[in-house]
Amino acid sequence: MTTDSLQNEANQENRWILIGPDKARYELKPGSVVLGRSANCDIMLDSPQVSRRHAIIECDGQTCTIYDEGSITGTFVEAGDDSDEGRHQVGNQGYHLKPGDQLQIGDAGFTLVTELINP
């Protein structure tokens, strides 16, 4: 790879996509996305195992962090890479997400992916 192609690759932007249990795709734009059972949530999950306001994902365009909002059943992340990180219970301190991570919110599973934005 040439220096120019490495620099071009570093300058390319990715969009963060959350793929839901029904294969629905949710683009995570900069800002906050609330997941929960309430109709006021950005991503509504119709399940008694999901709290009204279960979790929040905050993105700044480069990174995304998930926080549990005090749910009863918890929010979990399974590392999607080959690291030994394993499964984490997310607290109010948050968890820095990476592409490939698997999210468990109540009984709903999600996968986080990134896609290259074409210049």
Backbone torsions as a table, in degrees:
resi	resn	phi	psi	omega
1	MET	NA	136.0	-179.7
2	THR	-82.2	165.1	177.8
3	THR	-61.1	-39.3	179.1
4	ASP	-63.4	-42.9	-179.2
5	SER	-69.1	-34.7	175.3
6	LEU	-64.6	-41.9	179.4
7	GLN	-66.4	-40.9	177.8
8	ASN	-63.0	-42.0	178.7
9	GLU	-63.3	-41.3	179.9
10	ALA	-66.5	-29.4	-178.8
11	ASN	-84.2	-11.2	-179.1
12	GLN	-74.7	145.8	-179.0
13	GLU	-102.3	150.1	175.4
14	ASN	-112.2	151.0	170.0
15	ARG	-107.8	141.3	180.0
16	TRP	-92.0	129.7	-178.7
17	ILE	-124.4	131.4	174.7
18	LEU	-103.5	120.0	179.6
19	ILE	-100.3	120.9	-173.9
20	GLY	-86.0	178.7	-176.7
21	PRO	-63.2	-26.7	179.0
22	ASP	-98.2	18.5	-178.7
23	LYS	68.6	10.9	174.0
24	ALA	-65.2	146.8	-177.9
25	ARG	-114.3	128.8	-179.6
26	TYR	-121.9	116.6	177.7
27	GLU	-78.0	129.9	179.7
28	LEU	-97.8	94.5	179.6
29	LYS	-82.9	164.7	177.3
30	PRO	-54.4	132.9	-176.5
31	GLY	127.7	-157.4	-176.4
32	SER	-115.4	142.9	174.5
33	VAL	-126.0	123.9	-179.6
34	VAL	-99.8	131.6	177.2
35	LEU	-112.9	135.6	178.6
36	GLY	172.8	-173.9	-176.1
37	ARG	-84.2	-21.4	-176.8
38	SER	-68.9	145.5	175.9
39	ALA	-66.1	-16.5	178.5
40	ASN	-81.2	-5.9	-179.1
41	CYS	-78.5	151.9	176.9
42	ASP	-68.0	-39.6	175.0
43	ILE	-121.0	108.2	-176.3
44	MET	-91.8	131.1	-178.9
45	LEU	-119.0	115.3	-176.3
46	ASP	-88.3	83.0	-179.3
47	SER	-153.0	136.8	177.2
48	PRO	-67.3	-14.3	178.3
49	GLN	-85.3	-2.3	-179.6
50	VAL	-108.2	131.5	177.9
51	SER	-72.0	160.9	179.7
52	ARG	-54.8	-44.8	175.7
53	ARG	-127.7	90.8	-166.8
54	HIS	-86.3	-50.0	-174.9
55	ALA	-149.4	161.0	176.7
56	ILE	-133.7	139.0	175.1
57	ILE	-113.9	126.1	178.2
58	GLU	-112.3	128.3	-179.9
59	CYS	-124.5	146.8	177.4
60	ASP	-117.9	11.8	-177.8
61	GLY	99.2	-30.4	179.4
62	GLN	-108.9	-36.3	-177.5
63	THR	-135.1	159.0	174.4
64	CYS	-131.3	141.3	178.6
65	THR	-129.5	135.9	178.2
66	ILE	-106.3	141.7	178.1
67	TYR	-128.5	138.6	171.4
68	ASP	-82.3	138.7	-176.8
69	GLU	-99.0	32.9	179.0
70	GLY	82.3	28.1	-179.0
71	SER	-66.7	157.3	179.2
72	ILE	-78.7	-40.7	-175.7
73	THR	-88.9	-8.9	174.7
74	GLY	86.9	166.5	176.1
75	THR	-126.3	130.8	-174.6
76	PHE	-128.0	147.8	175.8
77	VAL	-128.4	128.7	173.0
78	GLU	-104.4	120.5	-178.0
79	ALA	-58.5	130.1	-176.5
80	GLY	-90.2	-4.1	179.3
81	ASP	-96.1	-172.1	-177.3
82	ASP	-89.1	13.0	-179.4
83	SER	-72.8	172.4	178.5
84	ASP	-93.9	21.5	-175.8
85	GLU	-66.7	-35.4	178.2
86	GLY	68.4	-148.8	-176.1
87	ARG	-97.8	135.7	-179.3
88	HIS	-123.7	139.4	168.6
89	GLN	-89.0	127.6	-176.6
90	VAL	-85.2	134.3	176.5
91	GLY	-112.1	-164.4	179.4
92	ASN	-78.5	-4.8	173.9
93	GLN	-81.0	-18.5	176.6
94	GLY	89.6	167.6	179.0
95	TYR	-139.6	124.6	-179.8
96	HIS	-73.8	119.3	-175.7
97	LEU	-86.1	152.4	176.6
98	LYS	-130.7	152.6	176.3
99	PRO	-54.4	137.3	-179.8
100	GLY	95.1	-13.0	179.1
101	ASP	-62.0	143.3	176.6
102	GLN	-104.3	126.1	-179.7
103	LEU	-106.9	137.9	176.4
104	GLN	-120.3	114.8	-179.7
105	ILE	-121.3	104.3	-170.4
106	GLY	62.0	-124.1	177.8
107	ASP	-103.5	13.4	-179.6
108	ALA	-100.5	130.5	179.4
109	GLY	-107.3	141.8	179.8
110	PHE	-133.5	155.0	172.5
111	THR	-123.5	135.8	178.7
112	LEU	-100.5	126.9	177.6
113	VAL	-131.3	164.3	172.1
114	THR	-121.5	150.4	175.4
115	GLU	-129.1	140.4	178.8
116	LEU	-70.4	131.1	175.5
117	ILE	-85.3	123.6	179.7
118	ASN	-69.2	131.1	-179.9
119	PRO	-68.5	NA	NA
